[in-house]
Amino acid sequence: MTVKKSPGASTDYARIIGAARQKIFAGPERLLLNIVSECPLRCSFCYTHSCLINNRAARPQAMSLSRIRQIAAAADRWDARQITLVGRGEPTCHPRFQEIVAALSSKNRQISLLTNATFPARTACCVAKIARISVTLCAPDRKNYLKIHSPAVPGIYDLVIRNMAFLAGLRRKFGKPSTEIVFVLTRETIPLVPAMLAWVERTGIDKLRFQPFFPVKETQNLAPGQKDIKLLSEFCSAYATRAWSFEHNLRDIPGQLRSSAISRPARCYEGWFSLYIDSDSSVRYCCLNKHTSIGSLDKNSLEEIWRSKKAENVRAEWRTPPPQNPAKEDYCARCVYVRQNTLHGKRIDHILTRNLGLNVM
């Protein structure tokens, strides 16, 4: 089966048709790159670097610049729309971060960054070139920051505050980067929700996203109990309808905490739209689910992996996510692309029932 594009038909439609037919007609829309495993923080809620985890597993080395350039070339050929820089820690700790951003930059592509805003002043000009920035920050004041984020060296709190003011100032002056705060909801952080709302209002950040907490064995004690959830529900009722200067997701939180099934996608199309590339050169299409592994860049090119038989089988297996074993981690319940998957499903129905310039043969 091949797809013939009439004039004006886009790669986006080819991806949608591929998801509908369970075939590959185009490259991925977005790439997530885990470029480094270092971090100057030991956030209590972190599944990798938490101060509560005594025996930390060995981490892969930082992704090489040559590998990143290889990925950038594939992204150009695929017309990938977005590249997100992540890490099992802080991406800006990569010793060649500025060169990485330069290598990945393209006028047709958006670069996003997941950070904790601990980047040094020499990196600030580079960060300013990034379109979307998500900052994990769960404390509105110094005392709670030191307790929850556990910085490895002194002075980091002041650095983070300066960096947040810097990002907000860039947004006011130039219209970018779009910046959101990611606030993880644990037993420690829930009482700080009102103060965090007020802090974001004063700082001028675009968005505050409250994120449910998914513990590992060592961080189970931070999981919210019934009293914590009740307190959070009271905060949501009191503050969700207030006229804030920023976006937030307070209305969605009570439902997400009551039932993880609410956030599980009925269909998963990430295998046709997304690739996650780890610093150890392994490739999978889900940034959470390790069972979606489809190859390694040490053995094959990115294009070979994307079109491989193994990738085809994994896509088919996870297109309808099976219920997870309660004793294990439910990756699908944590998925941040649930709404995107719902939108893909609607577009598939729309395209397959109307002639939009694509002939499927």
Kinemage of the C-alpha trace (Angstrom):
@kinemage 1
@onewidth
@group {chain A} dominant
@subgroup {mainchain}
@vectorlist {calphas} color= white
{ca met a 1} P 0.000 0.000 0.000
{ca thr a 2} L 1.364 3.416 -0.900
{ca val a 3} L 0.113 6.936 -0.433
{ca lys a 4} L -0.009 9.359 -3.354
{ca lys a 5} L -0.094 12.967 -2.291
{ca ser a 6} L -2.038 15.395 -4.396
{ca pro a 7} L -0.896 19.033 -4.376
{ca gly a 8} L -1.279 20.548 -0.940
{ca ala a 9} L -1.607 17.244 0.896
{ca ser a 10} L 0.718 17.210 3.906
{ca thr a 11} L 2.894 14.753 5.746
{ca asp a 12} L 0.429 15.058 8.628
{ca tyr a 13} L -2.265 13.318 6.610
{ca ala a 14} L 0.171 10.566 5.622
{ca arg a 15} L 0.843 9.904 9.327
{ca ile a 16} L -2.874 9.780 10.067
{ca ile a 17} L -3.538 7.393 7.187
{ca gly a 18} L -0.657 5.237 8.368
{ca ala a 19} L -2.112 5.064 11.883
{ca ala a 20} L -5.496 4.086 10.438
{ca arg a 21} L -4.060 1.370 8.180
{ca gln a 22} L -1.289 0.352 10.606
{ca lys a 23} L 1.311 1.157 7.966
{ca ile a 24} L 4.159 3.661 7.834
{ca phe a 25} L 3.803 6.370 5.185
{ca ala a 26} L 5.875 9.092 6.883
{ca gly a 27} L 8.405 9.678 9.622
{ca pro a 28} L 7.547 10.645 13.204
{ca glu a 29} L 6.103 14.048 14.031
{ca arg a 30} L 8.140 14.512 17.206
{ca leu a 31} L 11.324 13.160 18.747
{ca leu a 32} L 12.190 13.018 22.448
{ca leu a 33} L 15.904 12.881 23.221
{ca asn a 34} L 17.216 11.798 26.606
{ca ile a 35} L 20.595 13.476 26.344
{ca val a 36} L 22.071 13.199 29.857
{ca ser a 37} L 21.565 11.527 33.238
{ca glu a 38} L 23.150 14.080 35.561
{ca cys a 39} L 21.279 16.447 37.871
{ca pro a 40} L 22.266 19.011 40.541
{ca leu a 41} L 19.058 18.273 42.477
{ca arg a 42} L 17.838 15.316 44.526
{ca cys a 43} L 14.112 16.066 44.415
{ca ser a 44} L 12.256 13.837 46.869
{ca phe a 45} L 9.621 12.841 44.274
{ca cys a 46} L 12.104 11.969 41.493
{ca tyr a 47} L 12.087 8.341 40.333
{ca thr a 48} L 15.786 8.541 39.421
{ca his a 49} L 17.708 10.977 41.644
{ca ser a 50} L 15.491 11.199 44.751
{ca cys a 51} L 17.298 11.786 48.023
{ca leu a 52} L 15.230 8.844 49.325
{ca ile a 53} L 16.895 6.395 46.915
{ca asn a 54} L 20.097 5.065 48.465
{ca asn a 55} L 21.288 2.669 45.769
{ca arg a 56} L 21.118 4.494 42.461
{ca ala a 57} L 21.643 2.453 39.332
{ca ala a 58} L 24.490 3.331 36.992
{ca arg a 59} L 23.372 5.784 34.318
{ca pro a 60} L 24.311 5.860 30.632
{ca gln a 61} L 26.826 8.406 29.460
{ca ala a 62} L 25.635 11.642 27.894
{ca met a 63} L 24.473 11.384 24.287
{ca ser a 64} L 27.284 12.343 21.925
{ca leu a 65} L 27.077 15.397 19.696
{ca ser a 66} L 27.739 13.226 16.634
{ca arg a 67} L 24.737 11.082 17.541
{ca ile a 68} L 22.591 14.162 17.970
{ca arg a 69} L 23.651 15.452 14.546
{ca gln a 70} L 22.720 12.076 13.083
{ca ile a 71} L 19.280 12.376 14.668
{ca ala a 72} L 18.910 15.973 13.457
{ca ala a 73} L 19.588 14.860 9.873
{ca ala a 74} L 16.866 12.201 10.134
{ca ala a 75} L 14.475 14.771 11.618
{ca asp a 76} L 15.117 17.030 8.616
{ca arg a 77} L 14.368 14.212 6.175
{ca trp a 78} L 11.207 13.320 8.077
{ca asp a 79} L 10.019 16.908 8.440
{ca ala a 80} L 9.664 16.299 12.180
{ca arg a 81} L 7.783 19.186 13.801
{ca gln a 82} L 9.120 18.981 17.343
{ca ile a 83} L 12.180 17.817 19.253
{ca thr a 84} L 11.999 17.701 23.041
{ca leu a 85} L 15.166 17.597 25.127
{ca val a 86} L 14.746 15.550 28.283
{ca gly a 87} L 17.000 13.642 30.629
{ca arg a 88} L 17.020 11.393 33.647
{ca gly a 89} L 18.012 14.601 35.340
{ca glu a 90} L 18.748 18.049 33.918
{ca pro a 91} L 19.333 18.335 30.114
{ca thr a 92} L 21.286 21.582 30.416
{ca cys a 93} L 23.939 19.657 32.392
{ca his a 94} L 25.113 18.227 29.084
{ca pro a 95} L 28.600 19.721 28.535
{ca arg a 96} L 27.752 20.553 24.898
{ca phe a 97} L 24.173 21.737 25.414
{ca gln a 98} L 24.579 24.924 23.400
{ca glu a 99} L 25.956 22.995 20.424
{ca ile a 100} L 23.077 20.533 20.719
{ca val a 101} L 20.473 23.283 20.438
{ca ala a 102} L 22.307 24.736 17.439
{ca ala a 103} L 22.465 21.319 15.748
{ca leu a 104} L 18.757 20.661 16.235
{ca ser a 105} L 17.471 24.129 15.380
{ca ser a 106} L 15.392 24.556 12.225
{ca lys a 107} L 12.931 27.214 11.118
{ca asn a 108} L 10.373 24.465 10.491
{ca arg a 109} L 10.828 22.752 13.832
{ca gln a 110} L 10.052 23.590 17.446
{ca ile a 111} L 12.492 22.705 20.217
{ca ser a 112} L 11.095 22.041 23.678
{ca leu a 113} L 12.969 21.593 26.934
{ca leu a 114} L 12.141 19.822 30.187
{ca thr a 115} L 14.268 21.456 32.864
{ca asn a 116} L 14.488 22.365 36.542
{ca ala a 117} L 15.813 25.859 35.684
{ca thr a 118} L 19.222 25.265 37.221
{ca phe a 119} L 21.028 26.208 34.013
{ca pro a 120} L 24.053 28.537 34.439
{ca ala a 121} L 24.187 32.091 33.092
{ca arg a 122} L 26.376 31.038 30.137
{ca thr a 123} L 23.549 28.775 28.928
{ca ala a 124} L 20.773 31.348 29.320
{ca cys a 125} L 21.200 32.844 25.835
{ca cys a 126} L 20.892 29.358 24.356
{ca val a 127} L 17.786 28.529 26.419
{ca ala a 128} L 16.237 31.752 25.126
{ca lys a 129} L 16.173 30.244 21.614
{ca ile a 130} L 13.923 27.375 22.705
{ca ala a 131} L 10.217 27.667 21.908
{ca arg a 132} L 8.637 25.801 24.846
{ca ile a 133} L 10.061 25.242 28.303
{ca ser a 134} L 8.605 23.102 31.090
{ca val a 135} L 10.144 23.725 34.505
{ca thr a 136} L 9.676 21.232 37.322
{ca leu a 137} L 9.292 23.407 40.413
{ca cys a 138} L 7.324 22.328 43.486
{ca ala a 139} L 8.153 24.941 46.118
{ca pro a 140} L 7.235 28.643 46.235
{ca asp a 141} L 9.858 29.654 48.809
{ca arg a 142} L 13.435 28.959 49.852
{ca lys a 143} L 12.683 26.811 52.906
{ca asn a 144} L 10.439 24.376 51.071
{ca tyr a 145} L 12.672 24.390 47.993
{ca leu a 146} L 15.656 23.209 50.027
{ca lys a 147} L 13.515 20.521 51.671
{ca ile a 148} L 11.799 19.175 48.541
{ca his a 149} L 14.373 19.693 45.788
{ca ser a 150} L 17.489 19.034 47.908
{ca pro a 151} L 20.092 20.906 45.814
{ca ala a 152} L 23.561 19.380 45.831
{ca val a 153} L 25.308 22.763 46.109
{ca pro a 154} L 24.353 26.057 47.827
{ca gly a 155} L 22.952 28.971 45.888
{ca ile a 156} L 20.816 26.938 43.464
{ca tyr a 157} L 17.524 28.351 44.776
{ca asp a 158} L 18.654 31.898 43.976
{ca leu a 159} L 19.815 30.750 40.538
{ca val a 160} L 16.415 29.176 39.807
{ca ile a 161} L 14.559 32.324 40.866
{ca arg a 162} L 16.792 34.473 38.625
{ca asn a 163} L 16.278 32.085 35.721
{ca met a 164} L 12.498 32.092 36.116
{ca ala a 165} L 12.471 35.911 36.139
{ca phe a 166} L 14.712 35.827 33.045
{ca leu a 167} L 12.317 33.494 31.176
{ca ala a 168} L 9.268 35.548 32.154
{ca gly a 169} L 11.034 38.723 30.968
{ca leu a 170} L 11.868 37.139 27.604
{ca arg a 171} L 8.270 36.130 27.161
{ca arg a 172} L 7.013 39.654 27.846
{ca lys a 173} L 9.530 41.236 25.484
{ca phe a 174} L 9.763 38.752 22.612
{ca gly a 175} L 6.710 36.511 22.938
{ca lys a 176} L 8.781 33.393 23.650
{ca pro a 177} L 9.694 31.030 25.127
{ca ser a 178} L 6.343 29.746 26.320
{ca thr a 179} L 7.036 28.642 29.899
{ca glu a 180} L 5.071 26.370 32.206
{ca ile a 181} L 5.673 25.214 35.751
{ca val a 182} L 5.195 21.497 36.441
{ca phe a 183} L 4.129 20.993 40.046
{ca val a 184} L 4.174 17.351 41.220
{ca leu a 185} L 1.441 16.588 43.763
{ca thr a 186} L 2.884 14.702 46.742
{ca arg a 187} L 2.122 14.619 50.443
{ca glu a 188} L 4.819 17.296 50.884
{ca thr a 189} L 3.728 19.630 48.093
{ca ile a 190} L -0.091 19.616 48.281
{ca pro a 191} L -0.229 22.042 51.265
{ca leu a 192} L 1.845 24.483 49.147
{ca val a 193} L -0.672 24.726 46.271
{ca pro a 194} L -2.184 28.127 47.266
{ca ala a 195} L 1.260 29.683 47.761
{ca met a 196} L 2.423 28.275 44.416
{ca leu a 197} L -0.570 29.778 42.613
{ca ala a 198} L 0.266 33.174 44.115
{ca trp a 199} L 3.966 32.804 43.204
{ca val a 200} L 3.213 32.009 39.557
{ca glu a 201} L 0.843 34.991 39.406
{ca arg a 202} L 3.590 37.313 40.649
{ca thr a 203} L 6.288 35.853 38.414
{ca gly a 204} L 4.377 36.095 35.148
{ca ile a 205} L 4.675 32.478 33.985
{ca asp a 206} L 2.337 31.299 31.207
{ca lys a 207} L 1.053 28.093 32.729
{ca leu a 208} L 0.978 26.046 35.915
{ca arg a 209} L 0.422 22.321 35.371
{ca phe a 210} L -0.332 20.154 38.376
{ca gln a 211} L 0.894 16.613 37.819
{ca pro a 212} L -0.160 13.496 39.760
{ca phe a 213} L 2.654 11.712 41.562
{ca phe a 214} L 3.678 8.202 40.499
{ca pro a 215} L 5.992 6.766 43.175
{ca val a 216} L 8.671 4.110 42.987
{ca lys a 217} L 9.320 1.741 45.884
{ca glu a 218} L 11.567 4.162 47.784
{ca thr a 219} L 9.174 7.130 47.456
{ca gln a 220} L 5.915 5.415 48.409
{ca asn a 221} L 5.678 7.439 51.632
{ca leu a 222} L 5.206 10.606 49.572
{ca ala a 223} L 2.031 9.304 47.925
{ca pro a 224} L -0.970 11.479 48.954
{ca gly a 225} L -3.325 9.922 51.471
{ca gln a 226} L -7.064 10.516 51.782
{ca lys a 227} L -6.562 13.642 53.918
{ca asp a 228} L -4.143 15.055 51.368
{ca ile a 229} L -6.532 14.376 48.496
{ca lys a 230} L -9.384 15.962 50.437
{ca leu a 231} L -7.269 19.073 51.076
{ca leu a 232} L -6.325 19.250 47.406
{ca ser a 233} L -9.979 18.959 46.378
{ca glu a 234} L -10.779 21.888 48.659
{ca phe a 235} L -8.025 23.930 47.012
{ca cys a 236} L -9.355 23.032 43.565
{ca ser a 237} L -12.868 24.134 44.518
{ca ala a 238} L -11.595 27.399 45.988
{ca tyr a 239} L -9.145 28.398 43.253
{ca ala a 240} L -10.138 26.712 39.972
{ca thr a 241} L -12.610 29.408 38.921
{ca arg a 242} L -10.575 32.399 40.083
{ca ala a 243} L -9.381 34.742 37.315
{ca trp a 244} L -5.671 33.968 37.182
{ca ser a 245} L -3.273 35.559 34.702
{ca phe a 246} L -1.966 32.114 33.681
{ca glu a 247} L -3.390 28.813 32.464
{ca his a 248} L -3.820 25.908 34.888
{ca asn a 249} L -5.409 22.460 35.083
{ca leu a 250} L -6.963 22.634 38.545
{ca arg a 251} L -10.361 21.544 37.238
{ca asp a 252} L -8.953 18.237 35.998
{ca ile a 253} L -7.022 17.219 39.089
{ca pro a 254} L -9.750 15.758 41.376
{ca gly a 255} L -10.892 13.339 38.667
{ca gln a 256} L -7.338 12.275 37.860
{ca leu a 257} L -6.620 11.482 41.490
{ca arg a 258} L -9.836 9.494 41.946
{ca ser a 259} L -9.303 7.168 39.004
{ca ser a 260} L -6.278 6.504 36.834
{ca ala a 261} L -8.634 4.962 34.253
{ca ile a 262} L -9.822 8.463 33.369
{ca ser a 263} L -6.404 9.293 31.965
{ca arg a 264} L -5.727 6.020 30.119
{ca pro a 265} L -6.039 6.310 26.328
{ca ala a 266} L -8.480 4.002 24.565
{ca arg a 267} L -6.232 3.994 21.509
{ca cys a 268} L -2.532 4.761 21.254
{ca tyr a 269} L -1.168 6.221 18.016
{ca glu a 270} L 2.236 7.233 19.370
{ca gly a 271} L 3.890 4.538 17.288
{ca trp a 272} L 3.080 6.568 14.183
{ca phe a 273} L 3.884 10.002 15.619
{ca ser a 274} L 6.638 9.758 18.199
{ca leu a 275} L 10.128 8.375 18.859
{ca tyr a 276} L 12.061 8.352 22.132
{ca ile a 277} L 15.840 8.018 21.848
{ca asp a 278} L 17.819 7.271 24.997
{ca ser a 279} L 21.391 8.314 25.693
{ca asp a 280} L 22.392 4.631 25.519
{ca ser a 281} L 21.244 4.659 21.842
{ca ser a 282} L 18.134 2.541 22.468
{ca val a 283} L 14.994 3.597 20.607
{ca arg a 284} L 11.361 3.184 21.496
{ca tyr a 285} L 8.236 5.100 20.576
{ca cys a 286} L 6.919 5.731 24.100
{ca cys a 287} L 8.874 7.882 26.541
{ca leu a 288} L 7.469 5.870 29.477
{ca asn a 289} L 6.800 2.313 28.345
{ca lys a 290} L 10.001 0.284 28.076
{ca his a 291} L 8.080 -2.506 26.349
{ca thr a 292} L 7.836 -0.357 23.222
{ca ser a 293} L 11.551 -0.750 22.480
{ca ile a 294} L 12.139 -1.136 18.737
{ca gly a 295} L 15.923 -1.067 18.235
{ca ser a 296} L 19.300 0.528 18.858
{ca leu a 297} L 21.247 3.140 16.923
{ca asp a 298} L 24.389 1.108 17.623
{ca lys a 299} L 23.060 -1.505 15.182
{ca asn a 300} L 20.797 0.283 12.706
{ca ser a 301} L 20.000 3.734 11.365
{ca leu a 302} L 17.007 5.624 12.701
{ca glu a 303} L 15.133 5.130 9.400
{ca glu a 304} L 15.793 1.368 9.470
{ca ile a 305} L 14.521 1.138 13.041
{ca trp a 306} L 11.423 3.227 12.274
{ca arg a 307} L 10.411 0.950 9.382
{ca ser a 308} L 11.548 -2.362 10.862
{ca lys a 309} L 9.379 -5.423 11.322
{ca lys a 310} L 9.911 -5.204 15.074
{ca ala a 311} L 8.600 -1.630 15.102
{ca glu a 312} L 5.571 -2.737 13.097
{ca asn a 313} L 4.815 -5.517 15.607
{ca val a 314} L 5.216 -3.238 18.635
{ca arg a 315} L 2.906 -0.618 17.103
{ca ala a 316} L 0.229 -3.226 16.503
{ca glu a 317} L 0.603 -4.664 20.018
{ca trp a 318} L 0.262 -1.315 21.803
{ca arg a 319} L -2.310 0.341 19.524
{ca thr a 320} L -4.929 -0.831 22.010
{ca pro a 321} L -3.145 -0.505 25.374
{ca pro a 322} L -3.893 -3.541 27.534
{ca pro a 323} L -4.907 -3.076 31.182
{ca gln a 324} L -1.782 -3.033 33.303
{ca asn a 325} L -0.994 -5.384 36.144
{ca pro a 326} L -1.865 -3.435 39.349
{ca ala a 327} L 1.362 -4.739 40.878
{ca lys a 328} L 3.369 -3.048 38.137
{ca glu a 329} L 3.665 0.492 36.842
{ca asp a 330} L 0.740 1.559 34.627
{ca tyr a 331} L 2.568 3.527 31.969
{ca cys a 332} L -0.599 4.405 30.056
{ca ala a 333} L -2.184 6.016 33.115
{ca arg a 334} L 0.741 8.457 33.206
{ca cys a 335} L 0.572 9.362 29.515
{ca val a 336} L 0.609 13.088 28.747
{ca tyr a 337} L -0.561 12.499 25.180
{ca val a 338} L -4.046 11.191 26.008
{ca arg a 339} L -5.802 14.173 24.476
{ca gln a 340} L -3.512 14.050 21.453
{ca asn a 341} L -4.426 10.398 20.920
{ca thr a 342} L -8.118 11.261 21.129
{ca leu a 343} L -7.593 13.989 18.537
{ca his a 344} L -5.737 11.565 16.267
{ca gly a 345} L -8.677 9.155 16.515
{ca lys a 346} L -11.124 11.856 15.454
{ca arg a 347} L -8.911 12.915 12.563
{ca ile a 348} L -8.623 9.320 11.391
{ca asp a 349} L -12.412 9.006 11.277
{ca his a 350} L -12.652 12.363 9.508
{ca ile a 351} L -10.053 11.641 6.853
{ca leu a 352} L -11.223 8.137 6.071
{ca thr a 353} L -14.794 9.263 5.526
{ca arg a 354} L -14.023 12.331 3.400
{ca asn a 355} L -11.905 12.967 0.331
{ca leu a 356} L -9.175 15.321 1.466
{ca gly a 357} L -6.799 14.860 -1.437
{ca leu a 358} L -5.141 11.573 -0.398
{ca asn a 359} L -5.546 8.484 -2.519
{ca val a 360} L -4.831 5.319 -0.560
{ca met a 361} L -3.857 2.433 -2.838
